[in-house]
Amino acid sequence: MTTATRDLAGLTDRIAEIAPGLRVETGPGATGPYAYDASNYRVPPRAVAFPRTADDVVAVVRACRETGIPVTARGGGTSMAGNAVGPGVVLDFSRYMNRILDIDVQARTARVEAGVVLDALRSATALHGLDFGPDPSSHSRCTLGGMIGNDACGNRSVRDGRTSGHVVALEIVTADGVRAVADHTGLHPVDPRDAGVIARLESDLRRLVSENLALIRTELGRVPRQVSGYQLQHLLPENGFDVARALVGTEGSCAVVTAATVRLVATAQASTLLTLGYEDVVEAAEDVPEILRFSPSAVEGMDEAIVATMRARRGPDSVTGLPEGRAWLYVELEGDDQASVNARAAELLDALRAQGRLTGGRVVESPAERRSLWRVREDGAGLAARLVDGRESWPGWEDAAVAPEDLAAYLRGFRKLLTAHELTGVLYGHFGAGCVHVRIDFDMATGTGRAVMRRFLTEAAALVVEHGGTLSGEHGDGRARSELLKVMYSHRMLAAFTAFKQAFDPDGLLNPGVIVDPAPLDADLARRELPLVQTTFGFPHDEDGFAGAVRRCVGVGRCRSDAGGVMCPSYRATGEENHSTRGRARMLQEMVRGEAVTDGWRSTEVKDALDLCLSCKACSSDCPVGVDMATYKAEFLHQHYKGRLRPRSHYSLGWLPLTSTLAGYAARPINALLRGPVGTLLARLGGVTTKRRIPAFASRRALRKTLRAARTAEQAKAVLFVDSFTRAFRPEVAGAASRVLADAGISCAPQDGLCCGLTWVSTGQLNVARKIMARTVDALDDGDDRPIIVAEPSCAAALKRDVPELLGTEAAQRVASRVHTFTGALTDLADQDWTPPPLPENVVLQTHCHEYATFKGRRPADLLRRLGVGTVDEAEGCCGLAGNFGFEAEHYDTSMAVADLALKPRLDKLDGRPVVADGFSCATQIDHLAGDRDIRALHLAELLDPAADHTGETS
């Protein structure tokens, strides 16, 4: 047993002794995802602890002090500077310590635990007309503890400044395990018996300040975004010895914050958004001082690369409302009434046009358009990480800030510096506060590239200091910039920082390597050269194949959001990092590295991380960098089980297209058999849950009857691909689809007997999938260029995306280019004067995840509204069944937990509204959730069927 192993065993034993029940996890499967945040660094921890109370934190800190093991506090893990990784024990506050303890409406304050996600706090305070001012772009997953650690700001920092300006008090645990409260008057022990310890600490702090008054007054607090180093100016006599504010921005290196009391602001009564176009970001920066005269709440900037990537990833309609230009500013104005805000907006536009730099400008009236535009800006870090041309870019110098009036001059010098080092940067950020985020195409995989990065960062630090600025404006110094503090501050100031750190943490156990005694900025870099991994999927969009594909995840953590979009259903159901898209991607990165995870494709840790992935594909659209975990999982399962016995469900469900075809020849007796004890036995033998009814098979006679009726005497304009699910379980959908399409002027010829191979892909049986797909492509690529319309969204997505990526042939590409969903066909191909039958005023909609992810801009909700449905109540998220996933016995509970997030609440409040669900999985889940209630999901084709009875609306 090694010394490190003995120390770890001693630590876990000690924690178990003093805090029984506290969850502490070790081993690569648990710690792998916590070796990373959103920075360039990889620092594997020895253990991860999940405290539920402040006393749990005390137990961990005391045990770590006894064993000499460092402690790193972590919130959402979205740090771009390497502040949330550490070599000892990582404390994950987001899992359990995420309660809002109190909201005092009269005092306009809230008391929250460190793991509370910002959006959760904002949702709670919005009920009282209040808000928490700082709003980082990661607001859907960043925690208050993390914001306090970095002194975060956000998009509206022009109005609301930094987190430190909104902190009233902090509840902390010191390095020796003592609980205390820091506020604007000093430090106070929670336990009176600790009064002596806290008094000595406070005395050390007061002596430090008194010995360095002139130094602190001249070097700190010079520009609004000066986050670098420690903010000792808050301890000055004129600032009231505010220890709480002094601890904000210390990045967990001085104390562990367990809770905070924060100040709230009133929600604006009226607002408007202007979008302003420019030739480049420097021209945009030149106009910032003029814009600031109009007291905006936000002035945000970005360049064209981010917009191009968003449009490529999510469709051209994902970004609307931008005027002509190659760089843009968003300017938000707020006030007490809309008329005055609108008048200021018009006056601002006139003033900027007079300046002569503007290429275009407009007021964005539509709330939907505003949300879309803010989404582009908020996803900037991820979108810039993997651009539309395949280039990768990285943080490291992503947070420098200068005074707003110096921003244009700084950017001119910065662009020259990039050119001198033959680097390219993608710029965005908080232009109104002088803070520029930039991701740069550093080559961190080679020694030469790392040397270039070091030289560039050193010169960039000198440049920003020359312009009177700061290395860090809201992300903190972390591992990325702490070494460079010597460029910005005097030796005496650095000594003061060291004294401050030592007063709180004399043994250097709290988040070592940042700010004081920093690690080299090029130590512990995650990126390195790796051998090419042989795979069955081609991964054509990733230069390094599978290794490059999983490297897409840069840790921004949008998959940890619990609202908005569809990603990631398993994380939303479990709240576990390992069950997020990010957690899985990090485990796959660990597998490719081959250090902590040493058994490659055979790794049980990676298999466990992927186990609850529903293969919904939502991440391929919702993730700003386009991580496609469903494909990665399929590849992993293929490799993991190569030459080995598979789980039983891979055979029973993976081969369903074949077995269901055979069942169609004797559907009636087979259905009767499956409804009895034999069905239960077969389900158990096949690894299928017995808590669901097995869907009834349709007879071949019913299929033939439907297909005969679907054939038309006229020349067909399109091919209606009758997929395996429609053929086996609901041939009536093919009939309805054929009638609707004909009514819309798209006569179809049905094509039966082919399969997209989806079930073999989702179970990782890729060799079989390729054979099935090749046969289908051969049949469809016969010189015909007519559209291929697929009623089942998952099969349409497989033909569109999986088939060309797995086969890699021109024929597969030709077939994929012809594929439309039913919604897409009606959107793009229907006669302009087509009018559907009368439709209900209100419907509930469950969009299939694969359709959502693959067919951008062709959503059923949009089509229904265009056709006249007044209210479309869409269940935003996965239904939970997800093909084979929800039928597998071990996944049933997770499947139902996912359904509880969005779908089930809508079914429980249905009130007779029709339910539309094109996906067979979605319809099956709805049937299961309905129980004995008279609820049946309709395919969109059935809702629009001209032959259906539209006199009454039933579901």
Secondary structure as GFF3:
##gff-version 3
##sequence-region A 1 955
A	DSSP	alpha_helix	3	18	.	.	.	ID=ss1
A	DSSP	beta_strand	23	25	.	.	.	ID=ss2
A	DSSP	alpha_helix	28	31	.	.	.	ID=ss3
A	DSSP	three_ten_helix	32	35	.	.	.	ID=ss4
A	DSSP	beta_strand	47	50	.	.	.	ID=ss5
A	DSSP	alpha_helix	54	67	.	.	.	ID=ss6
A	DSSP	beta_strand	71	74	.	.	.	ID=ss7
A	DSSP	beta_strand	89	92	.	.	.	ID=ss8
A	DSSP	beta_strand	100	104	.	.	.	ID=ss9
A	DSSP	beta_strand	109	113	.	.	.	ID=ss10
A	DSSP	alpha_helix	118	126	.	.	.	ID=ss11
A	DSSP	beta_strand	130	131	.	.	.	ID=ss12
A	DSSP	alpha_helix	144	150	.	.	.	ID=ss13
A	DSSP	alpha_helix	157	160	.	.	.	ID=ss14
A	DSSP	three_ten_helix	163	166	.	.	.	ID=ss15
A	DSSP	beta_strand	167	173	.	.	.	ID=ss16
A	DSSP	beta_strand	179	183	.	.	.	ID=ss17
A	DSSP	beta_strand	186	189	.	.	.	ID=ss18
A	DSSP	three_ten_helix	192	194	.	.	.	ID=ss19
A	DSSP	alpha_helix	195	210	.	.	.	ID=ss20
A	DSSP	alpha_helix	213	219	.	.	.	ID=ss21
A	DSSP	three_ten_helix	232	235	.	.	.	ID=ss22
A	DSSP	three_ten_helix	237	239	.	.	.	ID=ss23
A	DSSP	alpha_helix	243	247	.	.	.	ID=ss24
A	DSSP	beta_strand	256	263	.	.	.	ID=ss25
A	DSSP	beta_strand	265	266	.	.	.	ID=ss26
A	DSSP	beta_strand	270	278	.	.	.	ID=ss27
A	DSSP	alpha_helix	281	286	.	.	.	ID=ss28
A	DSSP	alpha_helix	288	292	.	.	.	ID=ss29
A	DSSP	beta_strand	298	303	.	.	.	ID=ss30
A	DSSP	alpha_helix	304	314	.	.	.	ID=ss31
A	DSSP	three_ten_helix	316	318	.	.	.	ID=ss32
A	DSSP	beta_strand	327	335	.	.	.	ID=ss33
A	DSSP	alpha_helix	338	355	.	.	.	ID=ss34
A	DSSP	beta_strand	360	364	.	.	.	ID=ss35
A	DSSP	alpha_helix	367	378	.	.	.	ID=ss36
A	DSSP	alpha_helix	380	385	.	.	.	ID=ss37
A	DSSP	three_ten_helix	404	406	.	.	.	ID=ss38
A	DSSP	alpha_helix	407	420	.	.	.	ID=ss39
A	DSSP	beta_strand	425	430	.	.	.	ID=ss40
A	DSSP	three_ten_helix	431	433	.	.	.	ID=ss41
A	DSSP	beta_strand	435	440	.	.	.	ID=ss42
A	DSSP	alpha_helix	447	466	.	.	.	ID=ss43
A	DSSP	alpha_helix	478	481	.	.	.	ID=ss44
A	DSSP	three_ten_helix	482	484	.	.	.	ID=ss45
A	DSSP	alpha_helix	485	488	.	.	.	ID=ss46
A	DSSP	alpha_helix	491	504	.	.	.	ID=ss47
A	DSSP	alpha_helix	545	550	.	.	.	ID=ss48
A	DSSP	three_ten_helix	558	560	.	.	.	ID=ss49
A	DSSP	alpha_helix	569	574	.	.	.	ID=ss50
A	DSSP	three_ten_helix	577	579	.	.	.	ID=ss51
A	DSSP	alpha_helix	581	593	.	.	.	ID=ss52
A	DSSP	three_ten_helix	600	602	.	.	.	ID=ss53
A	DSSP	alpha_helix	604	611	.	.	.	ID=ss54
A	DSSP	alpha_helix	619	622	.	.	.	ID=ss55
A	DSSP	alpha_helix	629	640	.	.	.	ID=ss56
A	DSSP	alpha_helix	648	652	.	.	.	ID=ss57
A	DSSP	alpha_helix	656	663	.	.	.	ID=ss58
A	DSSP	three_ten_helix	664	666	.	.	.	ID=ss59
A	DSSP	alpha_helix	667	674	.	.	.	ID=ss60
A	DSSP	alpha_helix	677	685	.	.	.	ID=ss61
A	DSSP	alpha_helix	700	710	.	.	.	ID=ss62
A	DSSP	beta_strand	718	721	.	.	.	ID=ss63
A	DSSP	alpha_helix	724	729	.	.	.	ID=ss64
A	DSSP	alpha_helix	731	743	.	.	.	ID=ss65
A	DSSP	beta_strand	748	751	.	.	.	ID=ss66
A	DSSP	alpha_helix	758	762	.	.	.	ID=ss67
A	DSSP	alpha_helix	766	780	.	.	.	ID=ss68
A	DSSP	beta_strand	788	790	.	.	.	ID=ss69
A	DSSP	alpha_helix	793	797	.	.	.	ID=ss70
A	DSSP	pi_helix	798	802	.	.	.	ID=ss71
A	DSSP	alpha_helix	803	807	.	.	.	ID=ss72
A	DSSP	alpha_helix	810	817	.	.	.	ID=ss73
A	DSSP	beta_strand	819	821	.	.	.	ID=ss74
A	DSSP	alpha_helix	822	828	.	.	.	ID=ss75
A	DSSP	beta_strand	842	845	.	.	.	ID=ss76
A	DSSP	alpha_helix	849	854	.	.	.	ID=ss77
A	DSSP	alpha_helix	860	866	.	.	.	ID=ss78
A	DSSP	beta_strand	871	874	.	.	.	ID=ss79
A	DSSP	three_ten_helix	885	887	.	.	.	ID=ss80
A	DSSP	three_ten_helix	889	891	.	.	.	ID=ss81
A	DSSP	alpha_helix	892	899	.	.	.	ID=ss82
A	DSSP	alpha_helix	903	908	.	.	.	ID=ss83
A	DSSP	beta_strand	915	916	.	.	.	ID=ss84
A	DSSP	alpha_helix	920	930	.	.	.	ID=ss85
A	DSSP	beta_strand	937	938	.	.	.	ID=ss86
A	DSSP	alpha_helix	940	944	.	.	.	ID=ss87
###
